[in-house]
Amino acid sequence: MTYEDFLAIARSFEGRTIETVTGKRFKVGVYLDCPFYTPESSARGQSDGRAAAKRFVEHFDRTGSLRPGDYARITRNASYHIGLLVAAGASRTTPPPT
């Protein structure tokens, strides 16, 4: 998946409420080609920037991991990024690309 693919997924869910793998509800948005997330619990949009989102996509492409802890040093929004991918149909058994 490219970063542009990831942005297209984010745009397709823009304004919709989805859930993290732990069940926390949030909305997705895109601003200046960067996804941001608004948790229902705080109602405050958050993003850690385009560079971190790109690193997430690169790591996901290498590992196929849908475990937020695997991205702890890459992004603080891993739970939201993964929730977005799961909502788009990614499964926990997604194998790493060959």
N, CA, C and O atoms as a Tinker XYZ file with bonds, in Angstrom:
   392  protein
     1  N      0.843000   -1.163000    0.000000    73     2
     2  CA     0.000000    0.000000    0.000000    64     1     3
     3  C      0.897000    1.238000    0.000000    63     2     4     5
     4  O      1.915000    1.282000    0.690000    81     3
     5  N      0.513000    2.209000   -0.761000    73     3     6
     6  CA     1.238000    3.475000   -0.775000    64     5     7
     7  C      0.572000    4.437000    0.202000    63     6     8     9
     8  O     -0.535000    4.192000    0.681000    81     7
     9  N      1.261000    5.527000    0.485000    73     7    10
    10  CA     0.668000    6.548000    1.342000    64     9    11
    11  C     -0.583000    7.119000    0.680000    63    10    12    13
    12  O     -1.560000    7.431000    1.361000    81    11
    13  N     -0.555000    7.255000   -0.628000    73    11    14
    14  CA    -1.722000    7.768000   -1.354000    64    13    15
    15  C     -2.905000    6.808000   -1.211000    63    14    16    17
    16  O     -4.048000    7.252000   -1.097000    81    15
    17  N     -2.642000    5.494000   -1.217000    73    15    18
    18  CA    -3.705000    4.508000   -0.992000    64    17    19
    19  C     -4.311000    4.696000    0.401000    63    18    20    21
    20  O     -5.529000    4.670000    0.576000    81    19
    21  N     -3.425000    4.886000    1.387000    73    19    22
    22  CA    -3.866000    5.089000    2.766000    64    21    23
    23  C     -4.733000    6.351000    2.876000    63    22    24    25
    24  O     -5.761000    6.348000    3.554000    81    23
    25  N     -4.311000    7.421000    2.208000    73    23    26
    26  CA    -5.108000    8.650000    2.213000    64    25    27
    27  C     -6.467000    8.433000    1.549000    63    26    28    29
    28  O     -7.478000    8.967000    2.005000    81    27
    29  N     -6.485000    7.655000    0.483000    73    27    30
    30  CA    -7.759000    7.373000   -0.198000    64    29    31
    31  C     -8.705000    6.623000    0.747000    63    30    32    33
    32  O     -9.908000    6.883000    0.758000    81    31
    33  N     -8.164000    5.703000    1.530000    73    31    34
    34  CA    -8.986000    4.996000    2.514000    64    33    35
    35  C     -9.510000    5.993000    3.542000    63    34    36    37
    36  O    -10.697000    5.983000    3.869000    81    35
    37  N     -8.630000    6.853000    4.052000    73    35    38
    38  CA    -9.048000    7.849000    5.039000    64    37    39
    39  C    -10.144000    8.743000    4.457000    63    38    40    41
    40  O    -11.136000    9.031000    5.127000    81    39
    41  N     -9.964000    9.174000    3.223000    73    39    42
    42  CA   -10.989000   10.043000    2.595000    64    41    43
    43  C    -12.316000    9.319000    2.448000    63    42    44    45
    44  O    -13.377000    9.930000    2.579000    81    43
    45  N    -12.262000    8.016000    2.176000    73    43    46
    46  CA   -13.508000    7.264000    2.004000    64    45    47
    47  C    -14.282000    7.118000    3.318000    63    46    48    49
    48  O    -15.487000    6.867000    3.302000    81    47
    49  N    -13.601000    7.274000    4.444000    73    47    50
    50  CA   -14.248000    7.195000    5.753000    64    49    51
    51  C    -14.399000    8.560000    6.410000    63    50    52    53
    52  O    -14.830000    8.649000    7.560000    81    51
    53  N    -14.054000    9.615000    5.701000    73    51    54
    54  CA   -14.080000   10.959000    6.267000    64    53    55
    55  C    -15.461000   11.289000    6.836000    63    54    56    57
    56  O    -16.480000   11.144000    6.161000    81    55
    57  N    -15.468000   11.738000    8.098000    73    55    58
    58  CA   -16.698000   12.119000    8.766000    64    57    59
    59  C    -17.482000   10.971000    9.373000    63    58    60    61
    60  O    -18.463000   11.197000   10.081000    81    59
    61  N    -17.064000    9.746000    9.107000    73    59    62
    62  CA   -17.762000    8.578000    9.643000    64    61    63
    63  C    -17.147000    8.156000   10.970000    63    62    64    65
    64  O    -15.957000    8.362000   11.208000    81    63
    65  N    -17.959000    7.571000   11.819000    73    63    66
    66  CA   -17.483000    7.061000   13.095000    64    65    67
    67  C    -17.105000    5.592000   12.930000    63    66    68    69
    68  O    -17.898000    4.781000   12.452000    81    67
    69  N    -15.880000    5.268000   13.335000    73    67    70
    70  CA   -15.407000    3.887000   13.328000    64    69    71
    71  C    -14.763000    3.606000   14.680000    63    70    72    73
    72  O    -14.758000    4.475000   15.551000    81    71
    73  N    -14.218000    2.404000   14.869000    73    71    74
    74  CA   -13.683000    2.010000   16.166000    64    73    75
    75  C    -12.256000    1.513000   16.075000    63    74    76    77
    76  O    -11.829000    0.971000   15.056000    81    75
    77  N    -11.525000    1.711000   17.170000    73    75    78
    78  CA   -10.207000    1.101000   17.285000    64    77    79
    79  C    -10.417000   -0.388000   17.565000    63    78    80    81
    80  O    -11.548000   -0.826000   17.774000    81    79
    81  N     -9.340000   -1.161000   17.570000    73    79    82
    82  CA    -9.466000   -2.589000   17.851000    64    81    83
    83  C     -9.926000   -2.837000   19.289000    63    82    84    85
    84  O    -10.390000   -3.932000   19.607000    81    83
    85  N     -9.803000   -1.834000   20.159000    73    83    86
    86  CA   -10.271000   -1.973000   21.538000    64    85    87
    87  C    -11.665000   -1.392000   21.743000    63    86    88    89
    88  O    -12.164000   -1.363000   22.868000    81    87
    89  N    -12.294000   -0.930000   20.670000    73    87    90
    90  CA   -13.675000   -0.466000   20.744000    64    89    91
    91  C    -13.882000    1.016000   20.998000    63    90    92    93
    92  O    -15.017000    1.446000   21.199000    81    91
    93  N    -12.817000    1.808000   20.994000    73    91    94
    94  CA   -12.976000    3.250000   21.178000    64    93    95
    95  C    -13.432000    3.875000   19.867000    63    94    96    97
    96  O    -12.836000    3.645000   18.815000    81    95
    97  N    -14.496000    4.667000   19.943000    73    95    98
    98  CA   -15.087000    5.254000   18.739000    64    97    99
    99  C    -14.410000    6.574000   18.395000    63    98   100   101
   100  O    -14.060000    7.361000   19.274000    81    99
   101  N    -14.231000    6.799000   17.077000    73    99   102
   102  CA   -13.593000    8.030000   16.611000    64   101   103
   103  C    -14.046000    8.334000   15.197000    63   102   104   105
   104  O    -14.548000    7.465000   14.484000    81   103
   105  N    -13.857000    9.591000   14.806000    73   103   106
   106  CA   -14.147000   10.017000   13.431000    64   105   107
   107  C    -12.838000   10.275000   12.714000    63   106   108   109
   108  O    -11.821000   10.596000   13.329000    81   107
   109  N    -12.885000   10.129000   11.406000    73   107   110
   110  CA   -11.717000   10.300000   10.548000    64   109   111
   111  C    -11.870000   11.583000    9.745000    63   110   112   113
   112  O    -12.969000   11.930000    9.311000    81   111
   113  N    -10.770000   12.273000    9.554000    73   111   114
   114  CA   -10.731000   13.441000    8.689000    64   113   115
   115  C     -9.409000   13.482000    7.951000    63   114   116   117
   116  O     -8.467000   12.776000    8.313000    81   115
   117  N     -9.337000   14.297000    6.930000    73   115   118
   118  CA    -8.090000   14.498000    6.189000    64   117   119
   119  C     -7.914000   15.994000    6.007000    63   118   120   121
   120  O     -8.831000   16.694000    5.575000    81   119
   121  N     -6.718000   16.479000    6.342000    73   119   122
   122  CA    -6.405000   17.892000    6.183000    64   121   123
   123  C     -4.978000   17.997000    5.662000    63   122   124   125
   124  O     -4.056000   17.423000    6.241000    81   123
   125  N     -4.801000   18.727000    4.576000    73   123   126
   126  CA    -3.485000   18.904000    3.952000    64   125   127
   127  C     -2.789000   17.568000    3.702000    63   126   128   129
   128  O     -1.613000   17.393000    4.020000    81   127
   129  N     -3.539000   16.634000    3.126000    73   127   130
   130  CA    -3.032000   15.296000    2.790000    64   129   131
   131  C     -2.475000   14.543000    3.992000    63   130   132   133
   132  O     -1.484000   13.821000    3.883000    81   131
   133  N     -3.121000   14.722000    5.131000    73   131   134
   134  CA    -2.723000   14.023000    6.348000    64   133   135
   135  C     -3.984000   13.615000    7.111000    63   134   136   137
   136  O     -4.860000   14.447000    7.350000    81   135
   137  N     -4.080000   12.344000    7.494000    73   135   138
   138  CA    -5.258000   11.944000    8.264000    64   137   139
   139  C     -5.204000   12.505000    9.682000    63   138   140   141
   140  O     -4.130000   12.662000   10.263000    81   139
   141  N     -6.378000   12.803000   10.224000    73   139   142
   142  CA    -6.481000   13.152000   11.629000    64   141   143
   143  C     -7.699000   12.448000   12.196000    63   142   144   145
   144  O     -8.609000   12.053000   11.466000    81   143
   145  N     -7.699000   12.300000   13.506000    73   143   146
   146  CA    -8.729000   11.510000   14.167000    64   145   147
   147  C     -9.317000   12.296000   15.324000    63   146   148   149
   148  O     -8.608000   13.001000   16.043000    81   147
   149  N    -10.636000   12.161000   15.493000    73   147   150
   150  CA   -11.327000   12.839000   16.578000    64   149   151
   151  C    -12.025000   11.787000   17.431000    63   150   152   153
   152  O    -13.088000   11.288000   17.061000    81   151
   153  N    -11.424000   11.448000   18.581000    73   151   154
   154  CA   -12.052000   10.470000   19.470000    64   153   155
   155  C    -13.355000   11.022000   20.047000    63   154   156   157
   156  O    -13.443000   12.206000   20.372000    81   155
   157  N    -14.369000   10.155000   20.173000    73   155   158
   158  CA   -15.618000   10.590000   20.796000    64   157   159
   159  C    -15.384000   11.043000   22.225000    63   158   160   161
   160  O    -16.056000   11.955000   22.707000    81   159
   161  N    -14.444000   10.418000   22.901000    73   159   162
   162  CA   -14.224000   10.712000   24.318000    64   161   163
   163  C    -13.729000   12.135000   24.568000    63   162   164   165
   164  O    -14.054000   12.723000   25.600000    81   163
   165  N    -12.959000   12.692000   23.652000    73   163   166
   166  CA   -12.417000   14.036000   23.877000    64   165   167
   167  C    -12.972000   15.078000   22.916000    63   166   168   169
   168  O    -12.971000   16.271000   23.221000    81   167
   169  N    -13.447000   14.631000   21.751000    73   167   170
   170  CA   -13.952000   15.511000   20.699000    64   169   171
   171  C    -12.888000   16.493000   20.208000    63   170   172   173
   172  O    -13.224000   17.548000   19.670000    81   171
   173  N    -11.621000   16.159000   20.387000    73   171   174
   174  CA   -10.516000   16.993000   19.913000    64   173   175
   175  C     -9.745000   16.253000   18.826000    63   174   176   177
   176  O     -9.245000   15.150000   19.045000    81   175
   177  N     -9.658000   16.864000   17.672000    73   175   178
   178  CA    -8.917000   16.254000   16.579000    64   177   179
   179  C     -7.445000   16.121000   16.904000    63   178   180   181
   180  O     -6.873000   16.985000   17.569000    81   179
   181  N     -6.825000   15.044000   16.441000    73   179   182
   182  CA    -5.406000   14.853000   16.690000    64   181   183
   183  C     -4.734000   14.179000   15.508000    63   182   184   185
   184  O     -5.317000   13.345000   14.816000    81   183
   185  N     -3.495000   14.570000   15.306000    73   183   186
   186  CA    -2.656000   13.987000   14.267000    64   185   187
   187  C     -1.215000   14.161000   14.706000    63   186   188   189
   188  O     -0.881000   15.137000   15.378000    81   187
   189  N     -0.374000   13.236000   14.336000    73   187   190
   190  CA     1.044000   13.448000   14.632000    64   189   191
   191  C      1.821000   13.704000   13.355000    63   190   192   193
   192  O      3.041000   13.545000   13.308000    81   191
   193  N      1.095000   14.101000   12.323000    73   191   194
   194  CA     1.732000   14.582000   11.111000    64   193   195
   195  C      1.876000   13.573000    9.993000    63   194   196   197
   196  O      1.754000   12.362000   10.179000    81   195
   197  N      2.137000   14.124000    8.836000    73   195   198
   198  CA     2.256000   13.338000    7.619000    64   197   199
   199  C      3.456000   12.392000    7.661000    63   198   200   201
   200  O      3.357000   11.248000    7.218000    81   199
   201  N      4.584000   12.858000    8.187000    73   199   202
   202  CA     5.785000   12.011000    8.225000    64   201   203
   203  C      5.543000   10.752000    9.054000    63   202   204   205
   204  O      5.941000    9.657000    8.657000    81   203
   205  N      4.886000   10.910000   10.212000    73   203   206
   206  CA     4.594000    9.750000   11.057000    64   205   207
   207  C      3.599000    8.814000   10.370000    63   206   208   209
   208  O      3.735000    7.594000   10.458000    81   207
   209  N      2.608000    9.373000    9.693000    73   207   210
   210  CA     1.637000    8.538000    8.974000    64   209   211
   211  C      2.325000    7.766000    7.844000    63   210   212   213
   212  O      2.009000    6.600000    7.605000    81   211
   213  N      3.250000    8.406000    7.163000    73   211   214
   214  CA     3.998000    7.717000    6.108000    64   213   215
   215  C      4.843000    6.595000    6.694000    63   214   216   217
   216  O      4.917000    5.512000    6.114000    81   215
   217  N      5.481000    6.838000    7.838000    73   215   218
   218  CA     6.273000    5.782000    8.491000    64   217   219
   219  C      5.378000    4.622000    8.911000    63   218   220   221
   220  O      5.782000    3.462000    8.832000    81   219
   221  N      4.157000    4.935000    9.362000    73   219   222
   222  CA     3.207000    3.875000    9.702000    64   221   223
   223  C      2.940000    2.999000    8.487000    63   222   224   225
   224  O      3.005000    1.773000    8.572000    81   223
   225  N      2.640000    3.629000    7.357000    73   223   226
   226  CA     2.340000    2.875000    6.133000    64   225   227
   227  C      3.535000    2.024000    5.719000    63   226   228   229
   228  O      3.364000    0.866000    5.339000    81   227
   229  N      4.724000    2.575000    5.787000    73   227   230
   230  CA     5.929000    1.820000    5.425000    64   229   231
   231  C      6.106000    0.611000    6.336000    63   230   232   233
   232  O      6.422000   -0.481000    5.864000    81   231
   233  N      5.903000    0.798000    7.638000    73   231   234
   234  CA     6.044000   -0.316000    8.583000    64   233   235
   235  C      4.953000   -1.355000    8.352000    63   234   236   237
   236  O      5.213000   -2.557000    8.399000    81   235
   237  N      3.728000   -0.886000    8.100000    73   235   238
   238  CA     2.628000   -1.812000    7.814000    64   237   239
   239  C      2.945000   -2.633000    6.571000    63   238   240   241
   240  O      2.695000   -3.838000    6.549000    81   239
   241  N      3.489000   -2.001000    5.541000    73   239   242
   242  CA     3.835000   -2.723000    4.315000    64   241   243
   243  C      4.880000   -3.805000    4.579000    63   242   244   245
   244  O      4.832000   -4.883000    3.988000    81   243
   245  N      5.824000   -3.508000    5.470000    73   243   246
   246  CA     6.875000   -4.495000    5.779000    64   245   247
   247  C      6.357000   -5.636000    6.640000    63   246   248   249
   248  O      6.757000   -6.785000    6.453000    81   247
   249  N      5.467000   -5.329000    7.588000    73   247   250
   250  CA     5.099000   -6.336000    8.584000    64   249   251
   251  C      3.682000   -6.871000    8.463000    63   250   252   253
   252  O      3.420000   -8.017000    8.829000    81   251
   253  N      2.767000   -6.060000    7.955000    73   251   254
   254  CA     1.362000   -6.462000    7.911000    64   253   255
   255  C      0.714000   -6.478000    9.285000    63   254   256   257
   256  O     -0.410000   -6.959000    9.432000    81   255
   257  N      1.407000   -5.958000   10.297000    73   255   258
   258  CA     0.916000   -6.022000   11.670000    64   257   259
   259  C     -0.268000   -5.092000   11.900000    63   258   260   261
   260  O     -0.276000   -3.946000   11.452000    81   259
   261  N     -1.261000   -5.610000   12.606000    73   259   262
   262  CA    -2.406000   -4.811000   13.029000    64   261   263
   263  C     -2.417000   -4.683000   14.545000    63   262   264   265
   264  O     -3.475000   -4.535000   15.156000    81   263
   265  N     -1.231000   -4.741000   15.149000    73   263   266
   266  CA    -1.086000   -4.566000   16.599000    64   265   267
   267  C     -0.507000   -3.186000   16.873000    63   266   268   269
   268  O      0.627000   -2.903000   16.487000    81   267
   269  N     -1.278000   -2.319000   17.539000    73   267   270
   270  CA    -0.802000   -0.954000   17.789000    64   269   271
   271  C      0.558000   -0.890000   18.466000    63   270   272   273
   272  O      1.347000    0.008000   18.171000    81   271
   273  N      0.849000   -1.814000   19.360000    73   271   274
   274  CA     2.118000   -1.801000   20.066000    64   273   275
   275  C      3.321000   -1.926000   19.153000    63   274   276   277
   276  O      4.416000   -1.486000   19.503000    81   275
   277  N      3.129000   -2.520000   17.987000    73   275   278
   278  CA     4.225000   -2.673000   17.034000    64   277   279
   279  C      4.631000   -1.349000   16.392000    63   278   280   281
   280  O      5.650000   -1.273000   15.705000    81   279
   281  N      3.831000   -0.310000   16.618000    73   279   282
   282  CA     4.084000    1.002000   16.013000    64   281   283
   283  C      4.405000    2.066000   17.059000    63   282   284   285
   284  O      4.410000    3.258000   16.752000    81   283
   285  N      4.673000    1.640000   18.298000    73   283   286
   286  CA     4.844000    2.574000   19.413000    64   285   287
   287  C      5.928000    3.619000   19.159000    63   286   288   289
   288  O      5.789000    4.766000   19.584000    81   287
   289  N      6.978000    3.245000   18.487000    73   287   290
   290  CA     8.069000    4.194000   18.227000    64   289   291
   291  C      7.887000    4.960000   16.923000    63   290   292   293
   292  O      8.725000    5.784000   16.557000    81   291
   293  N      6.800000    4.686000   16.231000    73   291   294
   294  CA     6.573000    5.287000   14.913000    64   293   295
   295  C      5.513000    6.383000   14.966000    63   294   296   297
   296  O      5.686000    7.454000   14.385000    81   295
   297  N      4.407000    6.104000   15.672000    73   295   298
   298  CA     3.289000    7.042000   15.724000    64   297   299
   299  C      2.480000    6.839000   16.994000    63   298   300   301
   300  O      2.354000    5.722000   17.495000    81   299
   301  N      1.941000    7.924000   17.501000    73   299   302
   302  CA     1.046000    7.804000   18.664000    64   301   303
   303  C     -0.387000    7.518000   18.227000    63   302   304   305
   304  O     -1.255000    7.279000   19.067000    81   303
   305  N     -0.637000    7.539000   16.927000    73   303   306
   306  CA    -1.986000    7.303000   16.399000    64   305   307
   307  C     -2.166000    5.916000   15.808000    63   306   308   309
   308  O     -3.075000    5.707000   15.004000    81   307
   309  N     -1.330000    4.970000   16.182000    73   307   310
   310  CA    -1.406000    3.628000   15.607000    64   309   311
   311  C     -2.788000    2.999000   15.782000    63   310   312   313
   312  O     -3.292000    2.364000   14.857000    81   311
   313  N     -3.401000    3.163000   16.937000    73   311   314
   314  CA    -4.727000    2.572000   17.168000    64   313   315
   315  C     -5.748000    3.090000   16.160000    63   314   316   317
   316  O     -6.605000    2.343000   15.688000    81   315
   317  N     -5.646000    4.376000   15.839000    73   315   318
   318  CA    -6.584000    4.968000   14.888000    64   317   319
   319  C     -6.254000    4.543000   13.452000    63   318   320   321
   320  O     -7.153000    4.206000   12.681000    81   319
   321  N     -4.981000    4.560000   13.100000    73   319   322
   322  CA    -4.588000    4.110000   11.759000    64   321   323
   323  C     -5.052000    2.668000   11.531000    63   322   324   325
   324  O     -5.601000    2.340000   10.479000    81   323
   325  N     -4.823000    1.820000   12.526000    73   323   326
   326  CA    -5.204000    0.411000   12.400000    64   325   327
   327  C     -6.719000    0.265000   12.375000    63   326   328   329
   328  O     -7.248000   -0.538000   11.606000    81   327
   329  N     -7.419000    1.025000   13.200000    73   327   330
   330  CA    -8.881000    0.991000   13.167000    64   329   331
   331  C     -9.414000    1.346000   11.790000    63   330   332   333
   332  O    -10.378000    0.751000   11.308000    81   331
   333  N     -8.773000    2.322000   11.164000    73   331   334
   334  CA    -9.158000    2.714000    9.811000    64   333   335
   335  C     -8.932000    1.570000    8.829000    63   334   336   337
   336  O     -9.800000    1.277000    8.007000    81   335
   337  N     -7.770000    0.922000    8.909000    73   335   338
   338  CA    -7.479000   -0.194000    8.000000    64   337   339
   339  C     -8.435000   -1.364000    8.224000    63   338   340   341
   340  O     -8.886000   -1.992000    7.265000    81   339
   341  N     -8.743000   -1.657000    9.482000    73   339   342
   342  CA    -9.677000   -2.748000    9.775000    64   341   343
   343  C    -11.065000   -2.408000    9.235000    63   342   344   345
   344  O    -11.734000   -3.271000    8.666000    81   343
   345  N    -11.501000   -1.163000    9.408000    73   343   346
   346  CA   -12.804000   -0.744000    8.870000    64   345   347
   347  C    -12.842000   -0.890000    7.351000    63   346   348   349
   348  O    -13.894000   -1.140000    6.763000    81   347
   349  N    -11.669000   -0.730000    6.725000    73   347   350
   350  CA   -11.588000   -0.843000    5.267000    64   349   351
   351  C    -11.443000   -2.298000    4.811000    63   350   352   353
   352  O    -11.391000   -2.572000    3.612000    81   351
   353  N    -11.379000   -3.226000    5.766000    73   351   354
   354  CA   -11.356000   -4.637000    5.388000    64   353   355
   355  C    -10.076000   -5.384000    5.679000    63   354   356   357
   356  O     -9.988000   -6.576000    5.385000    81   355
   357  N     -9.072000   -4.724000    6.251000    73   355   358
   358  CA    -7.850000   -5.444000    6.614000    64   357   359
   359  C     -8.192000   -6.418000    7.732000    63   358   360   361
   360  O     -9.015000   -6.119000    8.596000    81   359
   361  N     -7.559000   -7.580000    7.712000    73   359   362
   362  CA    -7.809000   -8.557000    8.759000    64   361   363
   363  C     -6.584000   -8.733000    9.623000    63   362   364   365
   364  O     -5.473000   -8.381000    9.228000    81   363
   365  N     -6.793000   -9.275000   10.795000    73   363   366
   366  CA    -5.691000   -9.484000   11.728000    64   365   367
   367  C     -4.680000  -10.482000   11.182000    63   366   368   369
   368  O     -3.562000  -10.573000   11.688000    81   367
   369  N     -5.053000  -11.206000   10.184000    73   367   370
   370  CA    -4.139000  -12.188000    9.629000    64   369   371
   371  C     -3.498000  -11.707000    8.324000    63   370   372   373
   372  O     -2.945000  -12.497000    7.559000    81   371
   373  N     -3.584000  -10.402000    8.088000    73   371   374
   374  CA    -2.984000   -9.849000    6.872000    64   373   375
   375  C     -1.499000  -10.204000    6.849000    63   374   376   377
   376  O     -0.753000   -9.773000    7.729000    81   375
   377  N     -1.059000  -10.979000    5.864000    73   375   378
   378  CA     0.358000  -11.338000    5.818000    64   377   379
   379  C      1.199000  -10.179000    5.309000    63   378   380   381
   380  O      0.706000   -9.327000    4.570000    81   379
   381  N      2.468000  -10.146000    5.702000    73   379   382
   382  CA     3.336000   -9.105000    5.140000    64   381   383
   383  C      3.469000   -9.308000    3.631000    63   382   384   385
   384  O      3.398000  -10.438000    3.148000    81   383
   385  N      3.657000   -8.239000    2.901000    73   383   386
   386  CA     3.811000   -8.376000    1.455000    64   385   387
   387  C      5.081000   -9.143000    1.110000    63   386   388   389
   388  O      6.051000   -9.138000    1.868000    81   387
   389  N      5.060000   -9.789000   -0.024000    73   387   390
   390  CA     6.252000  -10.547000   -0.443000    64   389   391
   391  C      7.091000   -9.764000   -1.392000    63   390   392
   392  O      8.129000  -10.249000   -1.843000    81   391
